[in-house]
Amino acid sequence: MHPPTAISSPTPLAPGSLPLLGHVHRLARDPLPFITSLREHGGVVRIRIGMTPAYVVTDPALTRQVLVTDAPDFAKGGKIIDALRVFFGDGLATVADGDTHLRNRRLMQPMFNKAHIGTRSPAMIDQVRSMVTAWPEATPRDVFADMNDVALAVFLAALFGTDLPDHLQSDFTTLMPDIMKGTIRQTVLPSWMTRLPLPANRAHADRVRRLRELVDQAIDHRTAPTPASGETPEPAGCPHAPRQQQEAGLFDTLLHAEQPLTHQQLQDEAITLLTGAIETTGTTLAWALYEISQNPRVEERLRAELDAVCPGRPLAPADLDQLPYTRRVLQESIRKYGPAWMVTRTATRDVVLGGHHVPQGADVVWSPYLHQHDPACFPDPDVFDPDRWTAERAPVTRGSFLAFGDGRRKCIGETFAWIELQIILATILQAWPRLELTSRPPRAQAVVTVKPDAMTLAFHHDAIARTPGACRSVRPDGSA
């Protein structure tokens, strides 16, 4: 054990700690107000989860120290990561720091090269159009569920190709929502409780096994030989039928890597990619559509930009770089609503962080949501304002926008995420000239992501103007 490298001062304990429970009641009852309130108590604040202390970093400069400059002192770990590792295995998001992580990241990096993603963009656009144009008009829809379904379908098309058998895609779509709910449950329960033979634990384990079977079938589909010339193909729909045409997906990069991954590693990476691409993307899009429905001037500017870039025709991949306001709307949605609100690291040795002693093995918590609601970096942080991302107004504090992390563990799929988000949002707006909120304003619910508790929208082909009025500034709790 290395001693701390500087003299440290006592770390302030957040108020409201209860015997035995610590701050669990605050994290369960009002997590977002609680996590943002910690900024008032210092750059590093101690909380208690039960009897276990955790150190919350509220200063963006110190968070950058944790993620970038002193990253070896703060390994990927903690309660949330440990719980997710049961589900993800040793995928890129959860594998421990070291040679395996570096090797796998290098192998996967070409998958997320912008030019490589561009080869999949036409298929992604087609997939979105086929889904969103099939929605019935004027029918209230669960937008969060819809956005998760669209994000999953688009990512499957990008990852495995559009020739993935229909039954696989439908099985993925059916299974993933319950998988995500079960995974979230595993992260919030004590570890001893997740190991008990309870019905919910058994059901989650069965779904994980089923998901791995589906991933195996998708991989087998990608590696199945095409029929030789003159061969009679198997009947359509046969699970063993060879593909009639080779259509490269992003996952082919891993299947044909010079340093091939093991079968288990391929499974782990596929599950990690699928899960990471659904919940965060779906959450961002749901909130973006909500804010658009409540801000007529934002909607007008979005539609004007689309009309100028691709008038009277469907979106094309080359259009994406010409949609800066669309990108700003999405970035503001990510800033205002997370999507992640609490992420953990584990101190690998005794360290001094911001003048405070953090012992070896302690959980260190950083919060994208907290930093992205810091009024010092984002004035009026509860107001939805896409123009805060213009060159003149963008925050200059490094580490103030951390939706994709930072440092060597930064999200490898950031470029893909921006392309996917723009494709889905632009295509929905092209397909439906008017959005109508048909539920009460949603409340932000902090689970793994900051998701809406309930939200329905109706989509209309007519563009009848709504009652005129100023843009509403909607706060995370759903109030105006």
C-alpha positions in Angstrom: 0.0 0.0 0.0 1.4 3.4 -1.0 0.9 6.3 1.5 -1.0 9.4 0.4 1.3 11.8 -1.5 0.1 15.0 0.3 -1.3 16.2 3.6 -5.1 15.7 3.6 -8.0 17.2 5.4 -11.1 15.4 6.6 -13.7 14.7 3.9 -17.1 16.3 4.7 -19.9 13.9 5.3 -23.1 14.8 3.4 -25.9 15.7 5.8 -28.9 13.4 6.4 -27.1 10.1 7.1 -29.2 7.6 9.1 -27.9 4.8 11.3 -27.4 1.6 9.4 -28.9 3.1 6.2 -26.5 5.9 5.6 -27.8 7.9 2.6 -29.7 5.0 1.0 -33.0 6.7 1.7 -32.0 9.8 -0.2 -30.6 7.9 -3.1 -33.9 6.0 -3.3 -36.3 8.8 -2.7 -34.8 11.9 -4.5 -31.5 10.8 -6.1 -31.1 13.7 -8.5 -31.7 16.6 -6.1 -29.5 14.7 -3.6 -26.6 14.2 -5.9 -26.6 17.7 -7.2 -26.9 19.1 -3.6 -23.5 17.6 -2.8 -21.7 20.3 -4.7 -22.6 22.7 -1.9 -20.4 20.7 0.6 -17.1 20.6 -1.3 -15.1 19.2 -4.2 -15.1 15.7 -2.6 -18.0 14.7 -0.3 -18.4 11.5 1.6 -21.7 9.6 1.6 -22.6 6.3 3.2 -24.4 3.5 1.4 -25.5 1.4 4.3 -22.3 1.2 6.4 -20.0 1.6 3.4 -18.5 5.0 2.6 -18.2 6.3 -0.9 -16.5 9.5 -2.1 -18.5 11.7 -4.5 -16.4 14.0 -6.7 -18.3 17.2 -7.4 -15.5 19.3 -9.0 -15.1 18.8 -12.8 -11.3 19.3 -12.5 -11.1 16.5 -9.9 -13.3 14.2 -12.0 -10.9 14.7 -14.8 -8.1 13.8 -12.4 -9.9 10.5 -11.6 -10.7 9.6 -15.3 -7.6 11.0 -17.1 -4.5 12.3 -15.3 -4.5 9.8 -12.4 -6.6 7.1 -14.0 -4.3 4.2 -12.8 -5.3 5.2 -9.2 -9.0 4.8 -9.9 -9.8 1.5 -11.6 -13.1 0.6 -13.3 -15.1 -0.9 -10.5 -17.5 -0.3 -7.6 -20.9 -1.6 -6.8 -22.6 -0.6 -10.1 -19.8 -2.0 -12.3 -19.5 -5.2 -10.3 -23.3 -5.8 -10.7 -23.2 -5.1 -14.4 -20.2 -7.5 -14.8 -22.4 -10.4 -13.8 -24.5 -9.6 -16.9 -22.0 -8.2 -19.3 -19.1 -10.6 -18.4 -15.8 -9.1 -19.5 -17.1 -6.8 -22.2 -15.4 -3.6 -22.9 -17.5 -1.6 -20.5 -16.8 -3.8 -17.5 -13.5 -5.7 -18.1 -10.8 -4.7 -15.6 -8.1 -2.2 -16.6 -5.1 -3.9 -18.1 -3.9 -5.7 -21.1 -7.2 -7.4 -22.0 -9.0 -4.1 -22.0 -6.3 -2.4 -24.2 -6.2 -5.3 -26.6 -10.0 -5.5 -27.0 -10.4 -1.8 -27.4 -7.8 -1.7 -30.2 -9.5 -4.6 -31.9 -12.9 -2.9 -31.7 -11.8 0.6 -32.6 -12.1 0.1 -36.4 -15.8 -0.8 -35.9 -16.5 2.7 -34.8 -14.4 4.6 -37.3 -16.6 7.3 -38.8 -16.0 6.1 -42.4 -16.8 2.5 -41.4 -20.0 3.5 -39.7 -20.8 5.5 -42.9 -21.0 2.2 -44.8 -23.9 1.2 -42.5 -25.7 4.5 -42.5 -28.0 3.8 -45.5 -29.2 0.6 -43.9 -29.8 2.4 -40.6 -31.8 5.2 -42.3 -33.9 2.6 -44.1 -34.6 0.7 -40.9 -35.7 3.8 -39.1 -38.0 4.9 -41.9 -39.7 1.5 -42.2 -40.5 1.5 -38.4 -41.6 5.1 -37.8 -43.7 5.5 -40.9 -45.7 2.4 -39.8 -46.9 4.1 -36.6 -50.7 4.8 -36.7 -51.5 8.5 -36.9 -52.8 10.4 -33.8 -52.5 7.3 -31.5 -50.7 8.0 -28.2 -47.5 6.0 -28.0 -45.1 5.1 -25.2 -42.2 7.1 -26.6 -39.5 5.6 -24.3 -40.5 2.1 -25.3 -40.6 3.1 -29.0 -37.2 4.8 -28.9 -35.7 1.7 -27.3 -37.2 -0.5 -30.0 -36.0 1.7 -32.8 -32.5 2.1 -31.3 -32.2 -1.7 -30.9 -33.4 -2.4 -34.5 -31.0 0.2 -35.9 -28.1 -1.1 -33.9 -28.8 -4.7 -34.9 -28.9 -3.6 -38.6 -25.6 -1.9 -38.1 -24.0 -4.6 -36.0 -25.1 -7.8 -37.8 -26.5 -6.5 -41.1 -30.1 -6.1 -42.3 -30.3 -9.8 -43.4 -30.6 -10.9 -39.7 -33.5 -13.4 -39.6 -36.8 -11.8 -38.5 -37.2 -14.2 -35.6 -33.9 -13.1 -34.1 -34.7 -9.5 -34.4 -38.1 -10.0 -32.8 -36.6 -12.1 -30.0 -34.0 -9.5 -29.2 -36.7 -6.8 -29.2 -38.9 -8.9 -26.8 -36.2 -9.9 -24.5 -34.1 -6.7 -24.0 -36.6 -4.6 -22.0 -36.9 -7.3 -19.3 -33.1 -7.8 -19.4 -32.6 -4.1 -18.7 -35.1 -4.1 -15.8 -33.5 -7.2 -14.3 -30.0 -5.7 -14.6 -31.1 -2.5 -13.0 -32.6 -4.5 -10.1 -29.2 -6.3 -9.7 -27.4 -3.0 -9.3 -29.6 -1.6 -6.5 -30.0 -4.7 -4.4 -27.4 -5.9 -1.9 -25.1 -8.5 -3.5 -26.1 -11.3 -1.1 -29.8 -10.8 -2.1 -29.0 -11.2 -5.9 -27.5 -14.6 -5.1 -30.6 -16.0 -3.4 -32.7 -18.5 -5.4 -35.6 -16.0 -5.6 -38.0 -16.2 -8.6 -36.9 -12.8 -9.9 -33.2 -13.8 -9.7 -33.9 -17.1 -11.5 -36.0 -15.3 -14.2 -33.2 -12.8 -14.8 -30.6 -15.6 -15.1 -32.8 -17.5 -17.6 -33.2 -14.3 -19.7 -29.4 -13.8 -19.7 -28.9 -17.3 -20.8 -31.5 -16.8 -23.6 -29.8 -13.6 -24.6 -26.5 -15.4 -25.0 -28.2 -18.0 -27.1 -29.6 -15.3 -29.4 -26.1 -13.7 -29.7 -24.7 -17.1 -30.6 -27.3 -17.5 -33.3 -26.6 -14.0 -34.7 -22.8 -14.8 -34.7 -23.5 -18.1 -36.5 -25.6 -16.2 -39.0 -22.7 -13.9 -39.7 -20.3 -16.8 -40.2 -22.6 -19.1 -42.2 -21.3 -19.8 -45.7 -23.0 -18.5 -48.8 -24.3 -21.2 -51.1 -21.9 -22.3 -53.8 -22.8 -21.6 -57.4 -25.5 -24.1 -58.6 -26.4 -25.1 -55.1 -30.0 -25.3 -54.1 -30.5 -23.0 -51.1 -32.4 -24.1 -47.9 -36.0 -23.0 -47.7 -36.5 -19.4 -46.6 -36.8 -19.2 -42.8 -34.7 -22.3 -42.1 -32.4 -21.4 -39.2 -29.5 -23.3 -40.9 -30.0 -21.7 -44.3 -26.8 -20.0 -45.6 -27.0 -16.4 -46.4 -27.9 -15.6 -50.0 -25.7 -12.5 -50.0 -22.8 -11.4 -47.8 -23.7 -8.1 -46.2 -21.0 -6.8 -43.9 -22.0 -5.6 -40.4 -19.8 -3.8 -37.9 -19.4 -7.0 -35.9 -17.6 -8.6 -38.9 -14.6 -6.5 -37.7 -14.3 -8.7 -34.6 -15.1 -11.9 -36.4 -12.3 -11.4 -38.8 -9.7 -9.8 -36.5 -6.1 -10.9 -36.8 -6.2 -11.7 -33.1 -9.5 -13.5 -32.9 -11.6 -13.2 -29.7 -12.7 -16.3 -27.9 -16.4 -17.4 -28.2 -17.0 -16.0 -24.7 -15.4 -12.7 -25.5 -17.5 -12.3 -28.7 -20.6 -12.9 -26.6 -19.6 -10.5 -23.9 -18.7 -7.7 -26.4 -21.9 -8.2 -28.4 -24.1 -8.0 -25.2 -22.1 -4.9 -24.0 -22.6 -3.2 -27.3 -26.3 -4.0 -27.6 -27.1 -2.9 -24.1 -25.0 0.3 -24.3 -26.6 1.2 -27.6 -30.2 0.9 -26.4 -31.0 2.4 -23.0 -28.8 5.5 -23.4 -29.9 6.2 -27.0 -33.6 5.5 -26.3 -33.5 7.8 -23.2 -31.9 10.7 -25.1 -34.4 10.4 -28.0 -37.4 10.2 -25.7 -36.4 13.4 -23.8 -35.5 15.2 -27.1 -38.9 14.5 -28.6 -40.5 15.7 -25.3 -38.6 18.9 -25.3 -39.3 19.5 -29.0 -43.1 19.0 -28.4 -42.9 21.6 -25.7 -40.8 24.2 -27.4 -42.3 25.4 -30.7 -39.4 27.6 -31.7 -37.0 24.7 -31.3 -39.2 22.5 -33.4 -39.5 25.2 -36.1 -35.7 25.6 -36.3 -35.2 21.9 -36.5 -37.8 21.5 -39.4 -36.4 24.5 -41.2 -32.9 23.0 -41.0 -34.1 19.7 -42.4 -36.1 21.4 -45.2 -33.0 23.4 -46.2 -30.7 20.4 -46.2 -32.9 17.7 -47.7 -36.0 19.3 -49.2 -38.7 16.9 -50.4 -36.5 13.8 -50.1 -35.5 11.3 -47.4 -32.4 11.9 -45.3 -29.1 10.7 -46.8 -25.9 9.9 -44.9 -24.1 12.9 -46.4 -26.7 15.2 -44.9 -25.8 14.5 -41.3 -22.8 16.9 -41.2 -25.1 19.7 -42.4 -27.5 19.4 -39.4 -25.7 21.4 -36.7 -28.9 22.5 -34.9 -30.1 18.9 -34.8 -26.8 18.0 -33.1 -27.2 20.8 -30.6 -30.7 19.7 -29.7 -29.5 16.2 -29.0 -26.5 17.4 -27.0 -28.7 19.6 -24.9 -31.0 16.6 -24.3 -28.0 14.6 -23.2 -26.8 17.4 -21.0 -30.1 18.1 -19.3 -31.1 14.4 -18.7 -27.8 12.6 -18.2 -28.3 10.0 -19.4 -26.0 8.3 -16.7 -26.3 9.9 -13.3 -23.9 7.9 -11.1 -20.7 6.1 -12.2 -18.2 4.4 -9.9 -14.5 3.8 -9.7 -12.4 2.0 -7.1 -9.3 3.5 -5.5 -6.3 1.2 -6.2 -4.2 2.7 -3.5 -4.5 5.4 -0.7 -4.7 8.7 -2.6 -5.2 12.4 -1.8 -7.9 13.8 -4.1 -8.6 17.6 -3.8 -6.9 17.6 -0.4 -9.0 14.7 0.9 -7.7 11.2 1.8 -9.4 8.4 -0.2 -8.5 4.9 1.2 -7.5 2.0 -1.0 -10.5 0.0 -2.1 -13.0 2.8 -1.6 -15.7 3.5 -4.1 -15.2 6.9 -5.9 -18.4 8.2 -7.5 -18.7 10.7 -10.3 -21.9 12.0 -11.8 -22.3 13.3 -15.4 -25.7 14.6 -14.3 -24.2 16.6 -11.4 -21.5 18.2 -13.6 -23.9 18.9 -16.5 -26.2 20.8 -14.0 -23.5 23.0 -12.6 -24.6 26.6 -12.9 -21.0 27.7 -13.0 -20.6 25.9 -16.4 -24.2 25.9 -17.6 -26.2 29.0 -16.5 -29.9 28.1 -15.8 -29.1 24.4 -16.0 -32.7 23.3 -15.8 -33.6 25.3 -18.9 -33.6 23.5 -22.3 -31.4 25.7 -24.5 -29.7 24.1 -27.5 -27.9 27.4 -28.3 -25.7 27.0 -25.2 -23.7 24.6 -27.5 -22.8 27.3 -30.1 -19.1 28.1 -30.4 -19.7 31.4 -28.6 -21.4 29.9 -25.6 -20.1 26.4 -25.2 -18.6 25.7 -21.7 -14.8 26.0 -21.5 -14.4 23.9 -18.3 -12.9 20.6 -19.2 -14.9 17.7 -17.7 -18.2 19.7 -17.6 -19.8 17.5 -20.2 -19.2 13.8 -19.4 -22.0 11.9 -21.0 -19.5 9.6 -22.8 -17.0 9.6 -20.0 -13.3 10.6 -20.5 -9.9 9.1 -20.6 -8.9 5.6 -21.6 -12.4 4.3 -20.6 -14.3 6.8 -22.6 -17.2 5.3 -24.6 -15.8 3.7 -27.7 -19.2 4.2 -29.5 -19.5 8.0 -29.2 -19.2 8.6 -32.9 -21.7 5.9 -33.7 -24.1 7.3 -31.0 -24.1 10.8 -32.6 -24.8 9.3 -36.0 -27.6 7.1 -34.8 -29.2 9.8 -32.8 -29.2 12.2 -35.7 -30.6 9.6 -38.1 -33.5 8.7 -35.8 -34.5 12.2 -34.8 -34.3 13.6 -38.3 -36.2 10.7 -39.8 -39.0 11.0 -37.2 -39.3 14.7 -37.9 -39.4 14.1 -41.6 -42.1 11.4 -41.3 -44.3 13.3 -38.8 -44.9 17.0 -39.3 -46.5 17.4 -35.8 -45.8 16.0 -32.3 -48.4 16.2 -29.5 -47.8 15.3 -25.9 -50.7 13.3 -24.7 -49.6 12.5 -21.2 -48.8 14.7 -18.2 -45.3 16.1 -18.3 -42.9 13.3 -17.4 -40.8 13.2 -14.3 -37.1 12.3 -14.5 -36.5 8.9 -12.9 -32.9 8.0 -12.0 -32.2 4.3 -12.5 -29.1 3.5 -14.5 -30.1 6.3 -16.9 -32.3 9.3 -16.2 -35.4 8.1 -17.9 -39.0 9.5 -18.1 -41.3 7.8 -15.7 -44.2 8.0 -18.2 -44.5 9.7 -21.5 -46.9 9.4 -24.5 -46.8 11.3 -27.7 -49.2 11.3 -30.7 -47.7 11.8 -34.2 -49.7 13.7 -36.8 -49.3 14.1 -40.6 -50.9 17.5 -40.5 -48.9 20.6 -39.5 -51.6 22.6 -37.9 -50.0 25.1 -35.6 -50.5 24.6 -31.9 -51.6 27.4 -29.6 -48.9 30.0 -29.9 -46.9 30.8 -26.9 -43.4 31.2 -25.6 -41.1 28.3 -25.2 -41.6 26.5 -22.0 -38.6 26.0 -19.7 -39.2 22.5 -18.4 -37.3 21.3 -15.4 -36.1 17.7 -14.8 -39.0 17.0 -12.4 -41.5 17.8 -15.1 -42.6 21.2 -13.8 -42.6 24.3 -15.9 
